[in-house]
């Protein structure tokens, strides 16, 4: 049985290679280990962010191959095809964090009917939220029909939920205008949806900043009070206390907004790297803010609400959001290593239609 993964040059993301090998053999599994075959995953600009901040946050450490090359993590579904674990059976299907490739050996710990954590040694120092794998048999939010939406949005929407919660937890830092850059990105859309639900109670003004080509799409979502093209940033009012939630990572966009808002900028929340090629250096305007690390807010709420309480809150918000996704998004399926590789460069260069959600079937 053959196996493959797609590896990216960690210093030049435009260089990539398809690496084919023989799949791991059942007899090579250690005690308690399982072998899964990745069936499908979503490919979004969020995966490019994993690469862009991979050295700083540690995303290259999840599926390590070398110091020069790395495997970008993906969210999707995999099936157990061999098991040396008494609590996990061949044929079980799990949703979670997988490599851009076809197979993965895992060392499940804390196994429950609902989920397990990958206890493989090199992942233990990494954020536990990425090591959790959910059993589709017992996941109340799972449906076979809804796998594409779950892969595309569930991890991103959880980040949206945590940003929204973080802002509310901090009384929106005294701000009333919230500016979302890369307003067409999926995490920004999820956040705009959640903020719109709070708009009346919190007296919020939600502004989406996007490219001219995406303005009609972003306006059509109905979540933003105003949509502005990047070059027209001066149309944004600068008399009210404002927050930037930056999904773009573009140094020029940051410089423009910071200069325009001046003292009215009360919080600058750095989240994504959609426009990763223009982020500038460590001293650029794009670094003049506070990086939002979703696992930290998740850990805080897990302690305060309990794991089940946290999941219930996210689940309730998720169900409301997913009921609307079909109104504006079309799922496009691609198959195999070659079609995945063909999609990689357009995704890397931001040439993807935001109305299309890409699913890779392996």
Backbone torsions as a table, in degrees:
resi	resn	phi	psi	omega
1	UNK	NA	131.1	-178.3
2	UNK	-91.4	159.8	179.5
3	UNK	-137.9	155.9	175.0
4	UNK	-148.1	157.7	166.3
5	UNK	-144.8	160.2	176.6
6	UNK	-107.6	121.5	-178.1
7	UNK	-108.1	141.9	-175.9
8	UNK	-115.4	137.9	174.3
9	UNK	-67.5	120.7	-173.4
10	UNK	-70.0	-13.1	177.5
11	UNK	-105.5	-14.2	177.6
12	UNK	-146.7	95.1	-172.8
13	UNK	-64.2	-17.1	178.6
14	UNK	-74.5	-12.9	174.7
15	UNK	-94.0	124.6	177.8
16	UNK	-145.2	163.6	178.7
17	UNK	-148.6	147.3	173.6
18	UNK	-92.7	118.9	-177.9
19	UNK	-106.8	116.2	179.9
20	UNK	-104.7	135.3	179.0
21	UNK	-141.4	176.4	170.8
22	UNK	-79.3	136.2	-179.9
23	UNK	-63.4	150.2	177.4
24	UNK	-55.8	141.8	-179.9
25	UNK	-88.5	149.5	179.9
26	UNK	-57.4	-40.1	-176.8
27	UNK	-69.3	-12.5	178.4
28	UNK	-90.2	-3.3	178.7
29	UNK	-71.2	138.7	175.8
30	UNK	-80.8	174.8	179.7
31	UNK	-61.2	128.6	178.3
32	UNK	82.4	-2.5	-176.6
33	UNK	-86.7	161.1	174.6
34	UNK	-132.1	157.7	173.8
35	UNK	-116.6	125.4	178.4
36	UNK	-114.7	149.3	173.1
37	UNK	-108.6	120.4	-179.3
38	UNK	-69.2	126.6	-177.5
39	UNK	-95.0	-45.8	-179.9
40	UNK	-161.4	154.2	174.2
41	UNK	-151.6	163.3	176.4
42	UNK	-88.3	149.9	175.3
43	UNK	-127.1	113.8	-176.4
44	UNK	-134.6	175.9	177.0
45	UNK	-63.3	-21.1	176.5
46	UNK	-61.1	-35.3	178.0
47	UNK	-66.6	-32.2	175.7
48	UNK	-68.0	-36.2	174.9
49	UNK	-60.7	-39.4	177.1
50	UNK	-56.1	-40.0	178.7
51	UNK	-71.2	-44.2	-174.6
52	UNK	-62.1	-36.0	180.0
53	UNK	-109.8	18.2	-175.3
54	UNK	-59.5	-39.0	-179.0
55	UNK	-70.6	-37.9	-174.8
56	UNK	-77.0	-47.1	-174.2
57	UNK	-89.1	-25.4	177.2
58	UNK	102.9	17.6	-177.4
59	UNK	-65.9	-25.9	177.7
60	UNK	-69.5	-15.5	-175.5
61	UNK	-80.3	-13.9	-177.0
62	UNK	-68.9	-41.9	-178.1
63	UNK	-131.6	68.9	-170.3
64	UNK	-70.9	143.9	174.4
65	UNK	-128.3	-41.7	177.7
66	UNK	-166.1	176.3	177.8
67	UNK	-74.1	-24.1	-175.3
68	UNK	-97.4	-26.0	-176.6
69	UNK	-121.8	152.3	-179.7
70	UNK	-145.1	163.0	177.3
71	UNK	-112.7	124.5	-179.8
72	UNK	-75.9	132.2	177.1
73	UNK	-72.3	150.3	-179.8
74	UNK	-134.3	154.2	174.7
75	UNK	-104.4	128.5	-179.3
76	UNK	-176.8	-152.0	-173.4
77	UNK	-124.2	143.0	176.6
78	UNK	-140.9	153.6	-179.7
79	UNK	-112.2	140.7	177.3
80	UNK	-75.1	120.8	-179.8
81	UNK	-110.3	-9.2	173.8
82	UNK	-157.4	142.4	-176.3
83	UNK	-143.8	130.5	168.5
84	UNK	-110.0	22.5	-177.6
85	UNK	-116.3	122.2	-175.2
86	UNK	-64.6	-21.0	-175.6
87	UNK	-97.7	-1.1	-179.6
88	UNK	-131.2	128.9	-174.1
89	UNK	-104.5	151.4	171.8
90	UNK	-58.6	136.4	-179.9
91	UNK	100.2	-16.1	178.0
92	UNK	-70.1	148.8	-173.6
93	UNK	-119.8	133.2	-175.3
94	UNK	-128.9	139.4	173.8
95	UNK	-97.2	135.6	178.8
96	UNK	172.4	-153.6	-168.7
97	UNK	-100.9	111.7	-174.0
98	UNK	-125.2	163.6	177.1
99	UNK	-75.5	162.7	171.3
100	UNK	-76.4	76.5	-174.8
101	UNK	-176.5	-171.2	-166.6
102	UNK	-103.7	-24.1	-174.6
103	UNK	-139.5	155.7	178.1
104	UNK	-154.0	131.2	170.6
105	UNK	-89.4	132.1	-176.5
106	UNK	-128.7	156.5	179.5
107	UNK	-122.7	81.4	-173.7
108	UNK	-63.0	136.0	171.1
109	UNK	-131.6	166.5	-179.7
110	UNK	51.4	45.4	-175.2
111	UNK	-75.1	127.5	175.3
112	UNK	-128.9	167.1	175.7
113	UNK	-59.6	-23.3	-176.1
114	UNK	-91.5	-29.6	-171.2
115	UNK	-169.4	172.6	169.2
116	UNK	-147.5	167.6	174.8
117	UNK	-113.8	140.2	177.3
118	UNK	-77.9	115.6	-176.3
119	UNK	-96.4	14.7	-179.4
120	UNK	-60.1	141.4	-164.6
121	UNK	-55.4	-45.3	-171.8
122	UNK	-71.0	-9.3	-178.9
123	UNK	-99.6	-2.5	-171.7
124	UNK	-71.4	-23.3	178.5
125	UNK	-90.6	-0.2	-177.2
126	UNK	-94.4	159.5	-176.1
127	UNK	-54.4	127.0	-175.1
128	UNK	-63.7	-22.8	-179.2
129	UNK	-61.2	-27.2	179.9
130	UNK	-86.3	-10.7	-178.0
131	UNK	-97.7	2.8	-176.1
132	UNK	-93.3	130.8	-178.5
133	UNK	-123.3	128.2	-170.7
134	UNK	-102.4	128.8	179.8
135	UNK	-77.3	120.9	-176.5
136	UNK	-65.4	-23.0	-178.7
137	UNK	-64.8	-29.9	-174.1
138	UNK	-117.7	4.8	-179.4
139	UNK	-81.5	113.5	-176.8
140	UNK	-66.1	-20.7	-179.5
141	UNK	-92.9	4.4	-174.8
142	UNK	-91.9	141.4	165.1
143	UNK	-146.9	145.4	179.2
144	UNK	-57.5	-41.2	-179.8
145	UNK	-64.5	-29.1	-175.4
146	UNK	-94.9	11.3	-177.1
147	UNK	-60.9	-40.5	-178.1
148	UNK	-63.2	-46.3	179.5
149	UNK	-63.6	-40.2	178.7
150	UNK	-62.3	-45.6	180.0
151	UNK	-64.2	-41.2	-175.8
152	UNK	-72.6	-38.0	-167.2
153	UNK	-118.3	-25.4	-170.7
154	UNK	-58.3	-49.9	179.5
155	UNK	-67.7	-35.2	179.8
156	UNK	-70.3	-40.9	-179.8
157	UNK	-67.4	-34.1	175.6
158	UNK	-61.6	-40.6	175.1
159	UNK	-63.5	-43.0	176.6
160	UNK	-57.2	-46.1	-179.7
161	UNK	-60.1	-42.4	-176.9
162	UNK	-70.7	-35.2	175.2
163	UNK	-65.6	-47.1	177.9
164	UNK	-57.5	-44.8	179.7
165	UNK	-65.9	-40.7	178.1
166	UNK	-61.2	-42.6	178.9
167	UNK	-64.1	-46.7	179.7
168	UNK	-64.9	-37.2	179.7
169	UNK	-62.9	-25.0	-179.8
170	UNK	-110.5	24.0	178.4
171	UNK	51.9	34.1	178.6
172	UNK	54.3	25.4	175.8
173	UNK	52.5	26.8	179.9
174	UNK	78.1	9.9	-178.6
175	UNK	-96.4	154.0	177.4
176	UNK	-121.6	-23.4	176.5
177	UNK	-102.3	126.5	-179.7
178	UNK	-119.6	120.4	-176.2
179	UNK	-106.1	119.9	179.3
180	UNK	-106.1	117.2	174.0
181	UNK	-82.5	165.1	-174.0
182	UNK	46.6	51.7	-171.9
183	UNK	-63.5	-13.9	178.4
184	UNK	-90.8	-6.6	-179.8
185	UNK	-71.3	154.2	-172.1
186	UNK	-65.9	-36.7	179.1
187	UNK	-69.8	-37.8	177.0
188	UNK	-64.8	-41.1	179.6
189	UNK	-62.3	-44.0	178.0
190	UNK	-60.4	-43.0	179.3
191	UNK	-66.0	-42.4	179.3
192	UNK	-60.6	-39.5	176.9
193	UNK	-59.4	-46.9	-177.9
194	UNK	-68.4	-41.2	178.6
195	UNK	-64.7	-37.0	179.1
196	UNK	-62.0	-31.6	177.9
197	UNK	-68.7	-26.0	-179.4
198	UNK	-93.6	-8.5	-165.0
199	UNK	-52.2	-49.4	-175.7
200	UNK	-67.3	-45.9	-176.4
201	UNK	-67.4	-36.0	-175.8
202	UNK	-98.8	-3.8	-178.5
203	UNK	56.1	52.2	-176.8
204	UNK	-96.2	150.1	172.9
205	UNK	-119.3	114.1	-171.8
206	UNK	-104.3	119.2	-176.8
207	UNK	-116.5	131.7	176.7
208	UNK	-105.0	129.3	177.4
209	UNK	-108.9	126.0	-173.6
210	UNK	-153.1	177.4	176.4
211	UNK	-77.1	157.5	-179.7
212	UNK	-58.5	-36.9	-178.3
213	UNK	-66.5	-21.2	-178.2
214	UNK	-102.8	2.2	-173.6
215	UNK	-62.7	-44.2	-179.4
216	UNK	-60.8	-42.7	179.1
217	UNK	-61.7	-48.3	-177.0
218	UNK	-65.6	-41.6	177.4
219	UNK	-62.3	-38.2	-178.2
220	UNK	-66.4	-18.3	178.9
221	UNK	-65.3	-34.7	178.8
222	UNK	83.6	6.9	-178.1
223	UNK	-93.1	-25.4	-175.5
224	UNK	-96.2	141.7	175.6
225	UNK	-74.3	-31.1	-179.9
226	UNK	-151.0	140.8	177.6
227	UNK	-119.8	129.1	-174.4
228	UNK	-127.6	138.6	174.7
229	UNK	-74.5	150.6	-176.2
230	UNK	-53.1	-44.0	-175.8
231	UNK	-72.2	-12.9	-179.6
232	UNK	-103.9	26.7	-175.1
233	UNK	-54.7	-27.0	-178.4
234	UNK	-65.7	-13.3	176.6
235	UNK	-72.7	-13.9	178.3
236	UNK	-76.3	129.9	178.6
237	UNK	-63.4	147.8	-179.6
238	UNK	-129.5	32.3	177.1
239	UNK	-106.4	-11.2	179.6
240	UNK	-108.6	150.8	175.7
241	UNK	-59.3	131.4	-171.3
242	UNK	-129.6	152.9	175.8
243	UNK	-121.4	136.8	169.6
244	UNK	-102.7	130.2	167.8
245	UNK	-114.5	105.8	-168.1
246	UNK	-99.8	112.6	175.6
247	UNK	-100.4	-5.3	-173.6
248	UNK	-88.6	-41.8	-175.2
249	UNK	74.8	11.5	-176.7
250	UNK	-83.3	120.5	-175.8
251	UNK	-63.8	-37.7	-179.2
252	UNK	-67.7	-40.7	177.2
253	UNK	-60.4	-44.4	178.6
254	UNK	-62.9	-44.3	-179.7
255	UNK	-61.1	-42.9	178.7
256	UNK	-61.8	-47.8	-177.1
257	UNK	-67.9	-43.3	-179.4
258	UNK	-62.8	-41.9	178.5
259	UNK	-66.7	-38.4	-178.0
260	UNK	-71.2	-41.8	-175.8
261	UNK	-81.8	-30.5	178.5
262	UNK	55.4	-129.4	-177.2
263	UNK	-71.4	-11.0	178.8
264	UNK	-81.5	-5.6	174.3
265	UNK	-81.7	106.4	-175.6
266	UNK	-95.5	-20.0	177.1
267	UNK	-158.5	135.9	-179.4
268	UNK	-121.3	103.1	-173.2
269	UNK	-99.5	114.3	-177.8
270	UNK	-95.5	120.9	-174.6
271	UNK	-119.9	-57.8	-169.9
272	UNK	-119.2	178.2	-179.9
273	UNK	-136.2	49.5	-179.9
274	UNK	-57.9	-44.5	179.8
275	UNK	-99.1	59.8	-168.3
276	UNK	-65.2	-24.0	-177.5
277	UNK	-73.3	-14.4	-175.3
278	UNK	-118.2	28.3	-176.7
279	UNK	-79.5	-18.3	180.0
280	UNK	76.2	-175.1	-178.4
281	UNK	-88.6	-169.9	-176.6
282	UNK	-64.0	-24.6	-178.1
283	UNK	-99.8	9.0	-177.3
284	UNK	-77.2	167.6	178.4
285	UNK	-60.2	-29.5	-178.4
286	UNK	-66.8	-15.6	179.1
287	UNK	-97.2	-1.6	-176.7
288	UNK	-88.6	72.0	-179.5
289	UNK	-174.5	-169.1	-178.8
290	UNK	-117.9	122.8	-179.1
291	UNK	-69.5	130.3	178.0
292	UNK	-91.5	118.0	179.3
293	UNK	-108.6	101.8	-172.6
294	UNK	-53.5	-41.6	-179.2
295	UNK	-57.5	-28.9	179.9
296	UNK	-67.6	-43.8	178.2
297	UNK	-69.3	-35.2	177.1
298	UNK	-63.8	-42.5	179.4
299	UNK	-63.1	-41.1	178.1
300	UNK	-59.8	-47.2	-178.0
301	UNK	-72.8	-31.9	175.5
302	UNK	-61.9	-36.5	178.2
303	UNK	-70.9	-38.8	-175.8
304	UNK	-82.1	-39.0	-176.1
305	UNK	-101.7	-15.0	-169.3
306	UNK	82.5	155.6	-177.8
307	UNK	-61.5	-43.4	-179.2
308	UNK	-66.9	-39.3	178.5
309	UNK	-62.8	-40.9	177.8
310	UNK	-63.4	-47.3	-177.9
311	UNK	-64.0	-35.6	178.8
312	UNK	-65.0	-42.2	180.0
313	UNK	-66.0	-45.0	178.1
314	UNK	-63.2	-43.1	-178.0
315	UNK	-61.1	-41.2	179.6
316	UNK	-64.0	-44.9	178.6
317	UNK	-65.3	-40.0	-178.4
318	UNK	-61.6	-44.2	-178.5
319	UNK	-63.1	-38.5	177.4
320	UNK	-65.3	-41.2	-178.7
321	UNK	-68.2	-47.8	-175.1
322	UNK	-65.4	-22.6	178.2
323	UNK	-65.9	-16.5	-178.1
324	UNK	-107.1	-14.1	-172.3
325	UNK	-60.4	-39.8	-178.3
326	UNK	-62.4	-14.9	-179.7
327	UNK	-72.6	-22.4	-173.7
328	UNK	-134.8	-3.5	-177.3
329	UNK	-122.1	140.9	175.4
330	UNK	-113.8	131.8	178.6
331	UNK	-87.5	131.3	175.8
332	UNK	-119.1	126.7	-179.3
333	UNK	-97.8	135.9	171.0
334	UNK	-122.0	157.8	-173.5
335	UNK	-130.6	131.5	169.6
336	UNK	81.9	174.7	-173.7
337	UNK	-64.5	-40.8	-175.6
338	UNK	-68.3	-42.2	178.9
339	UNK	-70.2	-33.8	174.2
340	UNK	-63.1	-45.4	179.6
341	UNK	-62.9	-37.2	-179.8
342	UNK	-67.4	-27.9	179.3
343	UNK	-83.7	-22.2	-172.5
344	UNK	-59.2	-51.9	-176.1
345	UNK	-65.3	-44.0	175.4
346	UNK	-59.2	-37.6	177.3
347	UNK	-66.6	-42.7	-179.8
348	UNK	-60.9	-37.8	-175.8
349	UNK	-94.1	9.7	175.4
350	UNK	69.0	30.9	-177.5
351	UNK	-106.6	40.2	-177.7
352	UNK	-112.7	134.2	178.0
353	UNK	-67.0	122.4	-177.0
354	UNK	-65.7	-16.0	179.3
355	UNK	-79.4	-7.7	-177.1
356	UNK	-109.9	130.4	174.0
357	UNK	-103.6	123.3	-173.8
358	UNK	-95.6	124.9	175.3
359	UNK	-115.8	131.1	176.9
360	UNK	-103.0	120.1	177.1
361	UNK	-102.2	127.5	-176.0
362	UNK	-102.3	NA	NA
